[in-house]
Amino acid sequence: MLPFKFPFYGNKYNYVAIGSNGGIYFVDQYLTLGNNCIPASPFGIQSLIAVYWDDLYPNYNGTDNVYVAIVGEAPNRIFVVQWEDVMHCCSDSRGRVTCQAQLFEGSGDILLLYADPSLEAGSEATVGIQRDSSVGLNYLCNEARLHPGLAVLFKYQPACPTTWDVYFGTDPNAMELIGSDLTKPFCDPTPEPGQTLNRGTRYYWQVTAKNCCGAIDANNWTFATVNTPPVADPGDDQTVECACNTQQGTQVTLDSTGSSDAEGTPLTCTWTGPFLESPVQGAAPTVTLDSGCPGEYVITLIVNDGIDDSEPNEVMITVVDTTPPDINCPANLTLECPADTSVEATGSATASDTGGGVTVTHSDQRQQSCGNAGTLARTWTATDESGNSSDCVQTITIVDTTPPEFEFSVTPSFLWPPSHMMVEITPSWTVSDDCDAQPQVSLVGIVMSEDDNNIGDGQTTGDIEIGEDDSIYVRSERSGANSGRIYTITYQAVDDCGNATVRSATVSIPHDFKVLASIADRWLRSGPTGSIQVDFNRDGIVNLTDFARFAENWIK
């Protein structure tokens, strides 16, 4: 029997059984053989204190090595059980155990002391307490953690009563305490008859359970008095201009100011629909329509008075596109003929639109000035998906400042003998122009290096004649007082824009045959072997025509 009632897991015991295998039991039984980990139910034992639960052998030499003592005076007595120098069963090779258990009358605490836990040090033992086979507390189980001087304390926590606090109010975050430290739950805060509640108001109450251990748990409830739901009014249907291709997008400002509540409660407005911010709250929010391109967008408004939602109401937003695109023409250009006026060469217009895709086209109107020069007016048109369009004009000016390519010669270019006879001179030329298919070639004039009636020319005049058909005749003569005569014949090629190229050719008459002979001698010696003459006009035949060309060059 215990000298006092000892509390253990809510029960008070006045007796214990002490086992040889290191256990104290609150039943008239004891453990034998090996240990189990707590919680366990070996041999039907439920409540126990495992001081050094192992297969111990206290009376190996016929002497009982388990001692019991009571220390102190009531109400603070200590019940002491000590296992001293106890051998492990069947072998003394693992050392011997000396340990003690103290049960405190005043506090209900359990203190386990280990003077010598043997070489085993708990590696095959259990230390802990157990209420039954389902509830217990292991300090260790089969772990070598015991060492000399170790103390293990199990503090007793007496059961404490549960009390309740009750809160009530209209703000769940600031309810009023209407009952404190109640000994039973208070779960019905319904007002008593004659007590008035606000109409259309939501009420909250909370019941909080607590105990002396500091454990707290709470439940919350709410109810509302009779309420008339509010009415949502999303305003009149709206038509807005498309801005879907802008950074801002197509925006519309909504209006719920027509919404109402029978009790006058402030309303929370919630808008949903095809807009980027959906859902959004507010009386008059500005929202960005999803895509925002022309079409119809239905937006729904629901208002709430803090208790009930209204029926949903809708507003129609119609997006239209009446704004033409912005168009930018390429720069005006001035180009030399011939000119590449293609779009690839002269640039293309660019366009943007607030309401969708844009198609850019162009048309050309040409005004010719001279040749192939003139002005090209290129009209660019940008058309959006709604048919709105805008134009701009690019002016491309083609000018011709380049004269024709013109080569000119005459035949014959050398006359002999000086017979005073008129000889027809035949002009020939090649002409081309990039901007005029047929440049005009005309005679500019003919001059000669001597006067018309010079001394020693046979006293003839009218040495140059130009026929009505533009035929040219010059007199084959020269003054005996000079070194010879040269006729210079000048032609010009003029294109349609007035650009001109002037070229001249000469007809020569030497002073005498000595000069001609000298010319012939040089011509004859112009061949690489002294006997083969040069084909100066490159017609494949060496003849007097080549001699005349050589003579002309030599005289020059």
C-alpha positions, 0 to 999 in steps of 0.5 A: 500500500502507498502511504498517500494517494498518488495521481497518475493519468487522472486516477489516484492510486493508493497501492502499487506493485513493484517488479523485479524487472525494473517496473512499478505497476498500478495493478497487482501484477508485474512484468517478466522477461524482456521489454516492449516499447511504450505504449504496450500491453504485455501480460495485460498490464496497462498502467505502469512506470518503466524505470529500467524495464529489462530482464533483470535478476535481483536475487541471483545470490539469494538476496533481494536487491530491491528496496522501498522507503518513504521520505519526508512528512505529509503532505510532501512525502516521497515514495522511493523504490530502488534497484541496487546492484541488480544483475541482468538475467543469466549473465554478469558480463553486461554490468549491474544496474542501480537506479531509483524511482521517486513518487512525490505526494505533493506534486504528483511528479515522478523522478527517475535517477540512474546511479549506474545504468550498467554497460548496457546503458538502456540499449535493451531496456525501456524507460517511460510511463504508460496509462494503457496500451494506447497512451504512454510516453517513452523516454527511450526504448532500446537506446543506449542513452542512460549514463551515471547521474542521469535524472528523468523527471515526469511532471504531473499536470492536473486536469483543469476545468473548461470555461467559455467566453461568448462574443456578439456584435455586427462586426466580426473583427470587433465583437462585444464580450457578453459572457465570461468564464461560463461553466457551460457553453452558451450557444444561443445569443438570440435576443430576448422578446422586446429587444430590437435588432437592426433590420437588414443587418448581419450579426456575428457571435463567437463561443470560445472554450479555454482551460487552465493549460492555455488551450483555446478553441472557438466556433463562429456563427452568423445570422442576418435579419430580414433584408430587401435585396438591392437593385442594380442599375448599370446605366444606359447603353454606350457607344465608344470609339475603337482604340484597340490598336493603341497602348491604352486600348479601348476604354469605357467608364461604367456607371452604377449610380442609379443602383439602390437599396431599400434600407439605404445601405451603402452598396458594393458594386461588382462588374464582370464581362469581357474586359481586362480587369474583370471582375472589378469593383467600384461605382464608376470604374474605367475598364479596358475592353478585351480586344476592344475592336468594333463590336458589342460587349455585354457587361454585368453589374451585381450590387451587394448591401452587405447581406444580399446580392442584387439580381444581375443587370447588363449594359451594352457597350457598342464599339464603333470605328469612324476614325480613318487611319493615320498615313505617312507618305514617303519623301518627295524625290527628284530623280535623273532620267532614266529613273526607277520609280518602283515602290521598291526604289522610292519607298512605301507609305506606312499607316496605323489605325486605332481600330484594326488592320490597315491595307495600303494601296497606291495609284500613279498619275504621270505628267510628261514634260520633255522626253521621258522627264516629268512628274509622277504623282503617287497617291497612297491610300490607307483603308482600315477594316471598317472602310475608313480611309485616308490619302497622301501624295508622294511627288516624284520628279524626273529630270533630264540634265544629261546631253546625248551621246554623240559621235560625228565624222565627215567624208572625205576629210582630205581633198586633192588636188586644189582644183577650185571645184566644189566637192560634196562632204557627207556627214555621218554620226551616231547618237543616243540618249537615255531619255529621248529615243530620237535626239535631233541632229543639226548643222551648227556651222562651217568655218574655214581657216582662210578667207573666202577670197584669199590671195593665191586661191584662184580668186573664187568666192562662195567656197562653202555651200549648204543645200536646201536638203542640208547637203554640204559642199566645200571648194577644193582649194587653198591659198598659195601663200598659206600652208593649207586650208581646213574646213571645220564642220560642226554639228549638234545633237539636242534631246527633247529637254534641250540638252545638247552635245556639239561635235566637229570634224575637219576637211583638209587641203594641203599646200602642195604635193610635197606635203602630200608626198611627205604625208604619203611617205609617212603613211607608207612607212607606217606599216610594221615592215615599211611596206604594209600600210595601216588600216586606219578606218578598220574596214579590213581594206587598206586603200586611199581612204586610210591614206586620207585619214592618216593625212588628216591626222598628220596635218592636225 
